[in-house]
């Protein structure tokens, strides 16, 4: 049984695996100071409670609101207090006097390392001790650009885009032009068709809330892409016939890192999976950058790694090495 010690909201500043000294553990240095570039993701960020007030339904259940208000306030205060206590324990909380301490680098020593944040992203930031082989194999990985936007607009049940929960246009996604390729009616998704239709017919729900997704088939440039994607979004929604559009929040980030065609021809994905794993001071490479950007593929990849390598007993002589017969498939006997 393993005890997890999770550190939240940390910024890794340095990685030293001591590749030339097998007796030293891997050192990971981190702090809780978020880099400025990671803060520049929101184009618009407003109080989302405003929407909740607009769509609040005044029916019989609302009469019980005042009676339950005090109880809900107490629960909220208890949750906030518990959160403050947890932050204090793991070093992420505290008052302004703790800022200097949180900015100081702290050290974690590790027997093995799973690199899941994105291999190219790590190379471009804290991964300074990468071997020449790692630099060559992971250096060519490039991400794409994904943008998600939360917006509010008039409920118009006669429009086709208001009649389903999710609309997806794969051809637009593959084109990677920044147009809306997927759209979700969040109000209908949360309420269900029956409740949603009932509120629409009674006139109690006059505003909808949705989430749109846009995609560029190139690496992101947040400062330039966000305004351009916002403008494209508004144009697309107007073409659809949406009215009184109000953008609540938009985020743009790097998405779906991939090797180029030449690197795939060099069999880099298979070299990583079958030869590179665990080679350099028990470093294992997981996450979407070594397989594909989907939960299913990432979990399947992790499952294959667990079946292919020995992680059962740290004291075992084959710890972090390939299982006997693992080359025959993920279900081969060890």
N, C-alpha and C positions, 0 to 999 in steps of 0.2 A: 504494500500500500504506500503510495507516494503522497507527500504533503506538498501542495502547490503554494508557492510564495509569489503571488502576482503583483507586479509593480505597474501601476497605472500612470498614464500621461508622462512617460519618460522620453528623453531625447538621448539616444546613444551617441557618444562623442568619439569613442575610440575602441578598437578591437585589436587585441594582441594575443595571438594563439601560441606564441613562442614555438614556431615551427622547427627551430633548430635545437630545441631542448625538450625531449620527451618527458622529462620529470616535472616540468612546470605546467600548471593548469592554464586554460584559456582565460584571459582577463577581459572583461567587458566593463567599460567605463560609461557612466550615464549621469544625467541630471534631470531636473524637472523644468528646465527653461525651454519653452517652445520656440523654435526658430521663427523669425518674422515671416519668412516665405511661406510657412505652413499656415499662417493666420490669414493670408490673403486669398481666401477661397470664396467668401460670401459676397455676392453682388448686392443683394438686398436681404435684410434681416429685420423683421418687424415683430411686434407683439402678436403672436398667433392667437391669443385669447380673443382678439377682436372678431375673428371669424366665428368662434364658438358662440359669441353673443348674438351674432347675426342669424345663426341657424338654430338657435335655441327654440324648442317647441314648447309652447305653453299649453300643456294638456293636464290631465288629472294628476299625473306623476309629479308635475312641477309644484303642486301644493305642498308636497312633503319636503321641498327644498329647504325652507327655513328651519324645520325641525331637525334636519340632519346637518345643518351648516356647522354648528359648534363641534359636533363629533368629527366631521371631516377636517376641520381646522386643527383639532388635537392630533389626529392621525398624521397630518402633514407636518406638524411641529416635531412629532416623534421621529418621523422618517428623516427630517433634516438633521435632527440631533444625532441619529445613528450614522448618517453619512459623514457628519463632521468628526465623529469619533473614529470611523474607519480611516478617514483621510489623515487624522493625527497619527494613527498607528503606522500607516505605510509611508508617512513622510510627505504626503501630497497636500496636507491641510495646514492650518495654523494661521496666525495673524501676519501683519506686514513685517514684523520683526524677524520672521523666519525666512524672508526672501533671500538673504545672503546665503543661508545654509542650503536652501533648495537649489541655488545656482551652482553650488560646489559639486564637482564631479564625485560620484560614488563608484565603488568597485564591486563587481560580482565575479567570483571565480567559478569556472565550470569545468566538468570532466568531459562533456561533449556539447556540441553546438548545433542547433537546428536553425538554419537561416531561412526565414519565411517571409521577410519583408519585401523581397524582390532583389534578385542578385545584382542587377545593373544599378538599381537605386542604391544598394549598399556600397557598390564600387564607387559611386559618385559622391559618397558622403563619408561614412565612418570606417569602411572596410579598407584600411591602409596597408594591411599585411598580406594581401592576396598574392598567391603565387603567379608566376607567368602563365601557367596553364589555366588557372582560374580567370585571369584577366583576358586571355585569348578567347576562352569559351563563352564567358558571360558578357564581355565587352560590347558585343554586337546586338544585344537585346534592346529593343526599342518599344516603348509603350504607345498606346493610342490615347485618344481624348474622349472622356465621357462627361456629359453634363446632365444633371437632374434638377428640375425646377418645380417648385410647389407654387401653384397659382389658384386664384379664385375667379369665378366668372358666373354670369347669369345661368340659372337652370333653364334649359330649353329642351324638354323631352322629345320634341319633334325632330331634332337633329340626330343624325345617325351616330355621331360620336357620344351622344348621351344615352344611348340605348344599351350599351354593353359596359362591362366593368373594365375590360382591357382591350385596347386595339394595338396591333403590331403590324408594321409594314417592313418585312425583311429586305426587300429590294432597296429601300431607302437606307437601311442600316448598312448593307454591303457597300453601297455607294460612298458612305462616309463623308457626306457633304455638309453635315451640321443641321440638316432638317430634322424635324421631329420624326423618329422612327417607331416610338412606342408611347402610349398614353394610357393612364389609369385614372378612372373616376373614383377618387378616394371615398367620397361620400357614399356612393352606391356599394363600393367594396366593403365598407365597414358596416353599413346598415343592412345590406341584402336587398334584392330586387323588390320584394313585397313591401317592406317598410319604406323604402325610398319612393316607390310609386304611390304609396298611400299619402306620404307627406307632400309629394308634388301635386296630386289631385286635390288635396285639401287646401293648397296654397300656403302651407306652413313652411315649406322649403323653397326659397326663391333664389338661393345662391348655391353653386356647386364648388367643390374643391377638387383639383386634380394634380397629378404629377406627370410631367413629360420627360422624355429621355432623348438626348441628341448625341451624335457620335461623329468624331473626326478620325479618319484613318491615318493619323500622324501624331507625333508627340505633342503634348499640350504646351501652350503658352498662355498661362492663366490671365495675365494682365490684358492681353489682346483678345483672347478667345472668349472670355466671359461676356464682354459687351457685344461682340459679334453674334454669339449664340443667343443672347437675350433679344437682340433685334430680329434674328431669324425666327425665334419662338413667337414673338408678337405678330410677325407677318403671317406665319403659318396658321395661328389661331384665328386671325382676322379672315383669312381665306376660307377657313372652315365655317365662318359665320358666328364665331363666339363674340359675345358682347360684354362690355364693362369689365375687361380683363384687369386683374390686379395681381402683380407679381409679389409673392410673399417671401420666397427665398430661392436662391440659385447657388449651386455648387458645381465647380468644374475640377476634375482631377485626372491623373494619369490612370490608364485602365488597359487591361489586356496586353501585358508585355509579351513580345514574341521575338523569336529569332528570325532573321531574314532567310530567303530561299537558299542562298549560298551556304549559310551555316547549317541549315537543315540537311543539305546535300552532304555536308561534312559529318553528319550524324551526331551533332552536338547533343541533342536531347537524349539520345540513347547512351552516349558516352557518360553523360552526367548520371543517369539512372543506374548504369551497370558497372561503371569503372571509377567515377569520381567520388561517389558517396562514401564518406568516412575516411577517405585517403589522406586528407590534410588535417591532422590532429582531431580526428573524430568529428569533422564538420559534415553536416548533412544539409542538402539543399532541397527545400520543399516550397510549396506555395505555387501561385499561378504562373510565375515567371519560368518555371521548369516544366510546366504541363499545359494547362489551358485555364482561362479565366471563367471558371464555373465551380460552384460548390461541389457538384458531383465529381468532376475531374480531380479537384484538389484532394478530396477525401479518398477517392480511389487510389490516387498516387501515394498518399500517406499509408494506406492499407498495404499496398504493394511493398513499400519500403520496410514496413514492420514485418512482413512475411519474408522479405529477402535478407534482412540483416538481424543480428542477435541483439536484442535490447532487454532480455528477460532478467539477467542477473549481472550487476556491475562487477562481481567478482569472477565471472566466468572468463576463461581464457579467450573465448571467441567473441567477447563483448564488442559490439559495433563492427563485427566482421560478417561476411556473407555466411548465410546458413548453408550447410552441405545440401546440395541438390536444389538450391534456390533458382538456378538457371533453367530448371525444367518447368518453372511456372510458379505462381503465387501460392498454390496449394500443395506444393511438393513437401514431402516429409523432411524434417531437419535431422 
